[in-house]
């Protein structure tokens, strides 16, 4: 086990060195809000997202990414470290059983929409990160515990119109519809319960709009078996209050 752990850590360090990218950094603004900088070495369009947590926010996993207007994946801007590394707060002993300490686990229900979108780019659908194949640390980091601002850049200059998406999920988040015994034989469902919620907004750089609000557009498959977007949100309750609002701000002077 010691040699396996050494191999895994070494693989991650080698991947970081080969990427040549600056890791995500976090600092505190003058107002006390955390400012997360991702994809620092990007050469494209600068974006700023203000994330305001809702009353049900409790260390969720999430991913933020870009698409074109046809829904084609462009790139990931930020993803939280549990999903990015495949190492969760409770590792997996075997199907249906967890251990008390952090460890590797396969959680396809965490962010299925992003995992499938990302997979169409990498050729592995869904593309679940693992300890041996993590998301680069240039675009991954710990889940902020409170409100935060994400300062990020695209790799290349974006088209004049594009979409920004957020998928967010809180583990073991049940309600009267998404109960513990709804799919008793589906282990992947049991790691999520209420499915991941997807927010989106379309940006037009040729307009005079400087602030855009991401709105919920649907949820993912409850156990991650497909990459479809399910638009009926009537069964979701607390999941709708993980986020209060997400505001995308565009610096018009830089456009």
Residue pairs with C-beta under 8 A, 6 or more apart in sequence:
8 131
8 132
11 131
11 132
12 85
12 131
12 132
12 134
15 133
15 134
15 136
16 23
16 136
16 137
19 136
19 138
21 39
21 40
21 41
21 136
21 137
21 138
22 40
22 41
22 138
23 137
23 138
23 141
24 36
24 37
24 38
24 40
24 78
24 137
24 138
24 139
24 140
24 141
25 36
25 37
25 40
26 34
26 35
26 36
26 37
26 141
26 144
27 34
27 35
27 37
28 34
28 35
29 35
29 149
33 146
33 147
33 148
33 149
34 144
34 146
34 147
34 148
34 149
35 148
35 149
35 151
36 78
36 141
36 144
36 148
36 149
36 150
36 151
37 151
37 152
38 77
38 78
38 138
38 139
38 140
38 141
38 150
38 151
38 152
39 77
39 78
39 138
39 139
39 152
39 153
39 154
39 155
40 138
40 153
41 138
42 152
42 153
42 154
42 155
43 153
43 155
43 156
43 157
44 153
44 154
44 155
44 156
44 157
44 158
45 153
45 154
45 157
45 158
45 205
45 254
45 255
46 151
46 152
46 153
46 251
46 254
47 77
47 150
47 151
47 152
47 153
47 154
47 164
47 248
47 249
47 250
48 149
48 150
48 151
48 152
48 248
48 249
48 250
48 251
49 64
49 149
49 150
49 152
49 164
49 246
49 247
49 248
49 249
50 147
50 148
50 149
50 245
50 246
50 247
50 249
51 144
51 147
51 148
51 149
51 150
51 243
51 246
52 147
52 243
52 244
52 245
52 246
52 247
53 146
53 147
53 242
53 243
53 244
54 240
54 241
54 242
54 243
54 244
55 241
55 244
56 170
56 173
56 238
56 239
56 241
56 242
57 170
57 242
57 243
58 170
58 242
59 143
59 145
59 170
60 80
60 143
60 168
60 169
60 170
60 242
61 80
61 82
61 83
61 110
61 111
61 143
61 168
61 169
61 170
61 171
62 79
62 80
62 111
62 143
62 166
62 167
62 168
62 169
63 76
63 78
63 79
63 80
63 83
63 111
63 114
63 166
63 167
64 76
64 77
64 78
64 79
64 150
64 152
64 164
64 165
64 166
65 73
65 74
65 75
65 76
65 77
65 114
65 117
65 118
65 164
65 165
66 73
66 74
66 75
66 77
66 154
66 158
66 162
66 163
66 164
66 165
67 73
67 74
67 117
67 162
67 163
67 165
68 74
68 159
68 162
68 163
69 161
69 162
69 163
69 202
71 163
72 120
73 117
73 118
73 120
73 121
74 154
74 158
74 162
75 154
75 155
76 114
76 118
76 135
76 139
77 139
77 150
77 152
77 154
77 164
78 139
78 140
78 141
78 150
78 152
79 111
79 114
79 135
79 139
79 140
80 140
80 141
80 142
80 143
81 87
81 140
81 141
81 142
81 143
82 88
82 89
82 110
82 143
83 107
83 110
83 111
83 129
83 135
84 129
84 134
84 135
84 137
84 139
84 140
84 141
85 129
85 131
85 134
85 135
85 140
86 104
86 105
86 106
86 128
86 129
86 130
86 131
86 134
87 102
87 103
87 104
87 105
87 131
88 102
88 103
88 104
88 105
88 107
89 102
90 98
90 99
90 100
90 101
90 102
90 103
90 105
91 98
91 99
91 101
91 102
91 103
91 104
91 105
92 98
92 99
92 103
92 104
92 105
92 106
93 99
95 187
96 187
96 190
98 105
104 130
104 131
105 191
106 128
107 128
107 188
107 191
107 192
107 224
108 115
108 126
108 128
108 188
108 223
108 224
108 225
109 169
109 188
109 189
109 191
109 192
109 195
109 196
109 220
109 221
109 222
109 223
109 224
110 169
110 171
110 191
110 192
110 196
110 224
111 167
111 168
111 169
111 196
111 220
112 126
112 195
112 196
112 220
112 221
112 224
112 225
112 226
112 227
113 165
113 167
113 196
113 198
113 220
113 227
113 229
114 165
114 167
115 126
115 127
115 128
115 224
115 227
116 125
116 126
116 127
116 226
116 227
117 227
118 126
118 127
119 125
119 126
119 127
119 227
121 127
125 227
126 224
126 227
129 135
134 140
139 152
158 205
160 204
160 205
160 206
161 202
161 203
161 204
161 205
161 206
162 202
162 203
163 200
163 201
163 202
163 203
164 200
164 201
164 203
164 212
164 214
164 248
165 198
165 199
165 200
165 214
166 198
166 199
166 200
166 214
166 243
166 246
167 196
167 197
167 198
167 199
167 220
168 196
168 197
168 199
168 242
168 243
169 192
169 195
169 196
169 197
169 220
169 239
170 194
170 238
170 239
170 242
171 191
171 192
172 190
172 191
172 192
172 193
173 192
173 193
173 194
173 238
173 239
174 180
174 193
174 194
175 193
175 194
175 235
175 236
175 237
175 238
175 239
176 237
177 235
177 237
178 193
178 194
178 195
178 222
178 235
178 236
179 193
180 190
180 193
182 189
182 193
183 189
183 190
183 222
183 223
186 222
186 223
188 223
188 224
188 225
189 222
189 223
192 222
192 223
192 224
194 219
194 235
194 236
194 237
194 238
194 239
195 219
195 220
195 221
195 222
195 230
195 236
195 239
196 219
196 220
197 216
197 218
197 219
197 220
197 233
197 236
197 239
197 240
197 242
197 243
198 216
198 217
198 218
198 219
198 220
198 229
199 214
199 215
199 216
199 217
199 243
199 246
200 214
200 215
200 217
201 212
201 213
201 214
201 215
201 248
202 212
203 212
203 248
203 250
205 250
205 255
208 252
209 250
210 249
210 250
210 251
210 252
211 247
211 248
211 249
211 250
212 247
212 248
212 249
212 250
213 245
213 246
213 247
213 248
214 245
214 246
214 247
214 248
216 233
216 240
217 229
217 231
218 229
218 230
218 231
218 232
218 233
219 229
219 230
219 233
219 236
219 239
220 227
220 228
220 229
220 230
221 227
221 228
221 230
233 240
